[in-house]
């Protein structure tokens, strides 16, 4: 099939799609063309990398005992004199300083002997050092040397959670974008509009500026405006050409959410 035949087939499929009532059966060629106008696969890949790396690092560095640290900072905490039993470096460093693990013993107000483990960034005590221990009297296993922490990493690494969050956000953006395109093709309302503005925004996707395309509907009295955003050169060029020629365009849109629109002639 030559280019002319392919173009004629595509135009025929598009005309049939716009004439069909919703929900429509979308030909695979138009479905693929619509997917190309959604968020690119590279964004999903980048998001997956961020998520995997971030979750991997988070599982290692996350301050798993932050709740117990919070308990020890609350009212009702008792103190006791304790002794450092052992000191050793861990495999973790924060700001190029080794995280140090301490094992300690102390005696509660009831006379019970207890043992615990805590951490500091950089060594602060030596074996057999006398220390002050904070503990919960109702649960003496929740105990820590004053000035230390129960989590190996500490709260300083909490900003690392931004990385997997950003990754999952990029993946969600990719999935939602494709679903919206598919929904517009299958269930969108068909309308006619004039392109009234094509404005460059400050946002970039794949090193291309995103443009805001404003459409004034002409298919009904007092019809409102629609807006869509695209970084695809063919979509932007099409909109700019129709803006210059004042020739109307077909549009698929969601009446409940006018910012969700698609120019089917660019597929």
C-alpha positions in Angstrom: 0.0 0.0 0.0 1.5 3.4 -1.1 1.5 6.6 1.0 -1.6 7.9 -0.8 -3.5 4.7 -0.1 -2.4 4.8 3.5 -3.5 8.4 3.9 -6.9 7.7 2.3 -7.4 4.7 4.6 -6.5 6.8 7.6 -8.9 9.6 6.6 -11.6 7.1 6.1 -11.0 5.6 9.5 -11.0 9.0 11.1 -14.2 10.0 9.4 -15.9 6.8 10.5 -14.7 7.3 14.0 -16.0 10.8 14.3 -19.4 9.8 12.8 -19.8 6.8 15.2 -21.8 7.1 18.4 -19.9 6.7 21.7 -18.6 4.3 22.9 -16.7 3.9 19.7 -14.5 1.1 18.4 -11.2 2.7 17.7 -9.1 1.2 14.8 -5.6 0.1 16.0 -3.8 2.6 13.8 -5.7 5.5 15.3 -5.2 4.1 18.8 -1.5 3.9 18.2 -1.5 7.4 16.8 -3.3 8.7 19.8 -0.9 7.0 22.2 2.0 8.8 20.5 0.3 12.1 21.6 0.3 11.0 25.2 3.1 11.3 27.7 6.2 9.5 26.0 7.4 6.1 27.1 10.7 7.7 28.1 8.9 9.4 31.0 7.6 6.1 32.3 11.1 4.5 31.9 12.7 7.4 33.8 10.0 7.1 36.5 10.6 3.4 36.8 14.4 4.0 37.3 13.7 6.7 40.0 11.2 4.4 41.7 13.4 1.3 41.7 16.6 3.1 42.8 14.6 5.2 45.3 12.8 2.3 46.9 16.0 0.3 47.0 17.9 3.1 48.8 14.9 3.8 51.0 14.7 0.2 52.2 18.4 0.4 53.3 18.4 3.9 54.8 14.8 4.4 56.0 14.6 5.2 59.7 12.5 2.2 60.7 12.6 3.0 64.4 11.4 6.6 64.0 8.2 5.8 65.9 10.2 4.6 68.9 12.4 7.7 68.7 9.2 9.8 68.8 8.0 7.8 71.9 11.2 8.7 73.7 10.7 12.4 72.9 7.2 12.4 74.4 6.2 13.1 78.0 6.4 10.3 80.5 9.9 9.1 79.5 12.1 8.1 82.4 15.9 8.3 82.6 18.5 6.0 84.1 22.3 5.6 84.4 23.6 3.1 81.9 26.9 1.7 80.6 28.2 1.2 77.1 28.9 -2.5 76.5 30.2 -2.4 73.0 31.0 0.0 70.2 31.4 -0.8 66.5 31.2 1.0 63.1 28.4 0.0 60.8 28.6 -0.1 57.0 26.6 3.1 56.7 28.1 6.6 56.4 26.2 9.9 56.4 28.0 13.0 55.1 31.2 10.9 55.1 31.0 10.1 58.8 30.6 6.5 59.9 27.4 5.5 61.7 28.3 3.9 65.0 26.4 1.2 66.8 26.3 1.0 70.6 25.1 -1.8 72.8 24.3 -0.6 76.3 22.8 -1.8 79.6 20.8 0.1 82.3 18.7 -0.6 85.3 15.1 0.7 85.5 13.4 2.4 88.4 11.9 -1.0 89.4 15.4 -2.6 89.5 15.1 -4.6 86.3 18.2 -5.0 84.1 17.7 -4.0 80.5 19.8 -4.0 77.4 19.4 -1.9 74.2 21.0 -0.8 70.9 21.3 2.7 69.5 23.3 4.7 66.9 25.1 8.0 66.3 26.7 9.5 63.3 30.4 9.7 64.3 31.6 8.0 67.5 30.6 9.7 70.8 31.2 7.1 73.5 33.7 4.4 74.2 33.2 1.0 75.7 32.4 1.1 79.5 31.5 4.8 79.3 28.7 5.9 81.7 25.7 7.3 79.9 22.3 8.6 80.5 19.5 6.4 79.1 16.0 7.4 78.2 13.4 4.7 78.3 9.6 4.2 78.5 8.7 2.9 81.9 5.7 0.9 80.5 8.0 -0.7 77.9 11.7 -0.6 78.9 12.7 -2.2 75.6 12.1 1.3 74.1 15.3 2.8 75.3 18.1 4.9 73.9 21.3 6.7 75.1 20.6 10.4 75.5 22.0 12.1 72.4 21.7 9.0 70.2 18.9 7.5 68.1 17.3 4.1 67.6 17.3 4.2 63.7 20.6 3.5 62.0 20.1 6.2 59.4 18.1 8.9 61.2 15.6 11.4 59.9 18.3 13.1 57.8 17.6 10.6 55.0 13.9 11.2 54.8 14.3 13.6 51.8 15.4 10.5 49.9 11.8 9.4 49.8 11.2 12.2 47.3 13.0 10.1 44.7 10.7 7.1 44.6 7.7 9.4 45.0 8.8 11.4 41.9 9.3 8.1 40.0 5.9 6.8 40.9 4.4 10.2 39.9 6.0 10.0 36.5 4.7 6.5 35.9 1.2 7.7 37.0 1.4 10.6 34.6 2.3 8.3 31.8 -0.6 5.9 32.6 -3.2 8.6 33.2 -2.2 10.4 30.0 -2.7 7.3 27.9 -6.0 6.5 29.5 -7.3 10.0 28.9 -6.4 9.8 25.2 -8.1 6.4 24.9 -11.2 7.7 26.7 -11.4 10.7 24.4 -11.2 8.5 21.3 -13.8 6.1 22.6 -16.2 8.4 24.5 -15.3 12.0 23.7 -17.8 14.4 22.4 -17.3 15.5 18.8 -17.3 19.2 18.2 -16.0 21.9 15.9 -13.9 24.9 16.9 -11.7 27.7 15.9 -8.1 27.9 17.1 -7.9 31.2 18.9 -4.4 31.0 20.5 -1.3 28.9 20.5 0.9 30.0 23.4 4.3 28.6 24.4 4.6 27.7 28.1 7.7 27.4 30.2 7.2 23.6 30.5 9.4 21.2 28.5 8.9 17.5 27.7 11.8 15.7 25.9 13.5 19.1 25.4 10.4 20.5 23.6 8.3 23.3 24.8 4.7 22.5 25.7 2.1 24.8 24.0 -1.3 25.7 25.3 -3.8 25.6 22.5 -7.1 27.5 23.0 -10.2 26.6 21.0 -13.4 28.4 20.7 -16.3 26.0 19.9 -18.5 26.9 17.0 -20.9 24.0 17.0 -23.4 25.5 19.3 -24.7 28.9 20.4 -22.8 30.3 23.3 -20.4 27.4 23.3 -17.5 27.7 25.6 -13.7 27.4 25.0 -11.6 24.3 25.2 -7.9 24.1 26.0 -5.3 21.4 25.4 -1.6 21.2 25.8 0.9 19.5 23.5 4.6 19.3 22.9 4.2 17.3 19.7 5.5 19.3 16.7 2.8 18.0 14.3 0.0 19.1 16.7 1.5 22.5 17.4 2.2 23.1 13.7 -1.4 22.0 12.8 -2.9 24.4 15.4 -0.7 27.3 14.2 -1.7 26.7 10.6 -5.4 26.6 11.5 -4.9 29.7 13.7 -3.5 31.6 10.7 -6.1 30.3 8.2 -9.0 30.7 10.5 -10.2 27.2 9.3 -12.2 25.3 11.9 -11.0 22.0 13.3 -12.7 19.0 14.7 -12.2 18.3 18.4 -12.9 15.4 20.8 -13.5 16.7 24.3 -14.8 15.8 27.7 -17.8 18.1 28.4 -17.2 17.8 32.2 -13.5 18.6 31.9 -12.8 21.1 29.0 -9.1 20.9 29.5 -9.2 17.3 28.2 -9.4 17.6 24.5 -7.9 16.1 21.4 -7.5 17.2 17.8 -8.3 14.1 15.9 -7.1 15.5 12.5 -3.5 15.3 13.9 -3.7 11.5 14.4 
